[in-house]
Amino acid sequence: MRIDQILASGAPSFSFEFFPPKTEAGERNLYTALSELGKLEPSFVSVTYGAGGSTREKTIEIVKRLKDEYGLVAMAHFTCVGATVQELRGTLDEMHAAGIDNVLALRGDPPVGQEQWTKTEGGLEYSRELVELIGGSYPFAIGAACFPETHISAAGPEEDLAHLAEKVAAGVDFLITQVFFDNDLYFDFVRRARAAGIGVPIIPGIMPITQVGQVERMAAMCGASIPPALHAELHSRGEDPEAVLDFGVANATLQCAELLAAGAPGIHFYTLNRSPATRAIVSALRLARPWEKTLYAGSISSPSATRGEPSAAS
């Protein structure tokens, strides 16, 4: 099933991101998490592509297994890195033959050991070109990434938003944000995106905090800021891992509840191949159903969604 069709229902989506493991122990951990999170009946799941496209075969294998054995709607991440157009088409053909319906189109990060992005000879330079390649020849639902705090390679927010508008116009069906820890950043980004004519659903990407050092490394890597008050609370518990986990789950639950009450089309969880925190958050949200207690009527949904569009109240 296509993810854009799921989002069109108007019901909030809950989705999980996984990455291909590098070891046997990691693989066991992944499928343990999948077994636990699968019980929550997620709207869809996604599998990353690995640095420099290094896990292409593994990504396709896992996505196919999620679809065939677990009965989940699954999406494969797909990048331009290290591949010619012919090779990209070969991978897309393989995905299509495997019955995959959804692709997250990304430019991708440079391979390990390479600091600057360099286009592969005979390949593509921008994610927009990848979207055009996919949309022009394949029936996939196409997702793409967006950045509430601006892509680290962009000259500024305006340039970043202009590139995003071009990418969406090329055929993107929905967007998933990079991780953020301050909801005001998301609300502001969605308002600016709608003003720029971007009308597709924008799903907030949330990473439950389970370890202080881990979240700080992730934030630095993707250019996300950690609010000072949140930073202080985390470090006040830094010597007590269980206290960090408890606080992280509570904080993410409140963050997600506010997003859903304000009309976000769903939540995409960066699970880091772990299940307990995400299970607790999703279970609490489904019990509380904050989307039925809307704070700002239809404030941030896409214009085409039944839950409205940005309003002055937001």
PEPEWO-V922574 format. One record per residue. N is the residue number from 1. OMEGA is omega in radians with two decimals (NA if undefined). Layout:
BEGIN
((N & OMEGA) (N & OMEGA))
END
This chain:
BEGIN
((1 & -3.13) (2 & -3.11) (3 & 3.13) (4 & 3.08) (5 & 3.10) (6 & -3.12) (7 & -3.12) (8 & -3.14) (9 & -3.13) (10 & 3.09) (11 & -3.14) (12 & 3.13) (13 & 2.99) (14 & -3.05) (15 & -3.04) (16 & 3.08) (17 & 3.09) (18 & 3.05) (19 & 3.13) (20 & -3.13) (21 & -3.12) (22 & -3.09) (23 & 3.09) (24 & 3.11) (25 & 3.10) (26 & 3.14) (27 & 3.08) (28 & 3.14) (29 & 3.12) (30 & -3.06) (31 & 2.98) (32 & 3.11) (33 & 3.14) (34 & 3.14) (35 & -3.13) (36 & -3.10) (37 & 3.10) (38 & 3.13) (39 & 3.14) (40 & -3.14) (41 & -3.13) (42 & 3.10) (43 & 3.05) (44 & 3.04) (45 & 3.10) (46 & -3.13) (47 & -3.08) (48 & -3.01) (49 & -3.12) (50 & -3.13) (51 & 3.11) (52 & -3.13) (53 & -2.97) (54 & -3.09) (55 & -3.04) (56 & -3.09) (57 & -3.12) (58 & 3.12) (59 & -3.13) (60 & 3.13) (61 & -3.11) (62 & 3.13) (63 & 3.13) (64 & 3.14) (65 & 3.10) (66 & -3.12) (67 & -3.00) (68 & -3.04) (69 & -3.08) (70 & 3.12) (71 & -3.10) (72 & 2.96) (73 & -3.00) (74 & -3.14) (75 & 3.09) (76 & 2.97) (77 & -3.05) (78 & -3.07) (79 & 3.11) (80 & -2.91) (81 & 2.97) (82 & -3.10) (83 & 3.02) (84 & 3.10) (85 & 3.12) (86 & 3.13) (87 & 3.08) (88 & 3.11) (89 & 3.12) (90 & 3.11) (91 & 3.11) (92 & 3.08) (93 & 3.14) (94 & 3.10) (95 & -3.13) (96 & 3.14) (97 & -3.14) (98 & 3.11) (99 & 3.11) (100 & -3.07) (101 & -2.97) (102 & -3.13) (103 & 3.01) (104 & -3.03) (105 & -3.08) (106 & 3.00) (107 & 3.13) (108 & 3.11) (109 & 3.09) (110 & 3.08) (111 & 3.13) (112 & -3.14) (113 & 3.14) (114 & -3.05) (115 & -3.08) (116 & 3.06) (117 & 3.08) (118 & 3.13) (119 & 3.05) (120 & 3.12) (121 & -3.10) (122 & -3.11) (123 & -3.09) (124 & -3.10) (125 & -2.98) (126 & 3.09) (127 & 3.08) (128 & 3.12) (129 & 3.11) (130 & 3.08) (131 & 3.12) (132 & 3.12) (133 & -3.11) (134 & -3.07) (135 & -3.09) (136 & -3.02) (137 & -3.03) (138 & -3.05) (139 & -3.09) (140 & 2.82) (141 & -3.03) (142 & 3.01) (143 & 3.10) (144 & -3.13) (145 & 3.01) (146 & -2.89) (147 & 3.13) (148 & -3.13) (149 & 3.09) (150 & 3.11) (151 & -3.05) (152 & -3.14) (153 & -3.10) (154 & 3.13) (155 & -3.13) (156 & -3.10) (157 & -3.10) (158 & 3.12) (159 & -3.13) (160 & -3.13) (161 & 3.11) (162 & 3.10) (163 & 3.13) (164 & 3.12) (165 & 3.10) (166 & -3.12) (167 & 3.12) (168 & 3.13) (169 & -3.14) (170 & 3.07) (171 & 3.12) (172 & -3.11) (173 & 3.13) (174 & -3.12) (175 & 3.02) (176 & -3.08) (177 & 2.89) (178 & -3.12) (179 & 3.05) (180 & -3.07) (181 & 3.13) (182 & -3.06) (183 & 3.12) (184 & 3.10) (185 & 3.12) (186 & -3.13) (187 & 3.13) (188 & 3.14) (189 & -3.13) (190 & 3.10) (191 & -3.14) (192 & 3.13) (193 & 3.12) (194 & 3.11) (195 & 3.13) (196 & 3.09) (197 & 3.12) (198 & -3.01) (199 & -3.10) (200 & 3.09) (201 & 3.11) (202 & -3.07) (203 & 3.10) (204 & 3.09) (205 & -3.04) (206 & 3.06) (207 & 3.07) (208 & -3.12) (209 & 3.12) (210 & 3.11) (211 & -3.08) (212 & -3.11) (213 & -3.11) (214 & -3.11) (215 & 3.11) (216 & 3.10) (217 & -3.14) (218 & -3.13) (219 & 3.14) (220 & -3.10) (221 & -3.07) (222 & 3.10) (223 & 3.11) (224 & 3.13) (225 & 3.04) (226 & -3.11) (227 & -3.10) (228 & -3.12) (229 & 3.10) (230 & 3.12) (231 & -3.13) (232 & 3.13) (233 & 3.13) (234 & -3.08) (235 & 3.05) (236 & 3.12) (237 & -2.98) (238 & -3.13) (239 & -3.10) (240 & -3.08) (241 & -3.13) (242 & 3.11) (243 & 3.08) (244 & -3.14) (245 & -3.14) (246 & 3.13) (247 & -3.13) (248 & 3.11) (249 & 3.13) (250 & -3.12) (251 & -3.13) (252 & 3.11) (253 & 3.11) (254 & 3.13) (255 & -3.13) (256 & -3.14) (257 & 3.13) (258 & 3.13) (259 & -3.11) (260 & 3.10) (261 & 3.12) (262 & 3.04) (263 & 3.09) (264 & -3.07) (265 & 3.14) (266 & 3.09) (267 & 3.05) (268 & -3.07) (269 & 2.98) (270 & -2.93) (271 & -3.02) (272 & 3.10) (273 & 3.08) (274 & -3.06) (275 & -2.94) (276 & -3.08) (277 & -3.11) (278 & 3.10) (279 & -3.12) (280 & -3.09) (281 & -3.11) (282 & 3.13) (283 & 3.13) (284 & -3.13) (285 & 3.13) (286 & 3.09) (287 & -3.09) (288 & 3.13) (289 & -3.08) (290 & 3.14) (291 & 3.07) (292 & -3.14) (293 & -2.99) (294 & 3.12) (295 & -3.07) (296 & -2.95) (297 & 3.06) (298 & -2.93) (299 & -2.99) (300 & 3.11) (301 & 3.09) (302 & -3.13) (303 & -3.08) (304 & -3.08) (305 & -3.13) (306 & -3.07) (307 & 2.96) (308 & -3.09) (309 & -3.07) (310 & 3.09) (311 & -3.12) (312 & -3.11) (313 & -3.10) (314 & NA))
END
